[in-house]
């Protein structure tokens, strides 16, 4: 009579299980590395977009302040005379120093 090999003792089953276990371990490690790399890249892109948005907002706010500053400066100057860039530079330096500007 022929003996049937027991399933637990079969070399085919042992090798199949070993390959499955090793494959699952490698797949788990690869998935973890991919997830880690993807999350780092996503965070980097999010930070980049955030910086760009902040820069654009600050530029828009600065432009609005410049526009308001120019509009408020018109009250202190006569409208019939044009001012040279030197006068504006002098005016800006006085405003930066916090000194009152008196025009006669």
C-alpha angles and dihedrals in degrees: 000000000000118000118223113223113245113252093237092053096048113116091211092059092046093051092044092053092045092052091047093050093046091046092051091049092050091045091051092050092047091049091050092050092047092049091048093049092046093050092049091050091047091050091049092051092046091052090048092051091046091053091049092050092048090049092050092047092048090049091051092047091049091051090050091050091049090051092049091045092052091048092050092047090058088071091064098049133063112254095217095063126063119224123225122234089250091062091049090050090050090047092049091050091051092048091050091052091051095238118142115253114228118191122190 
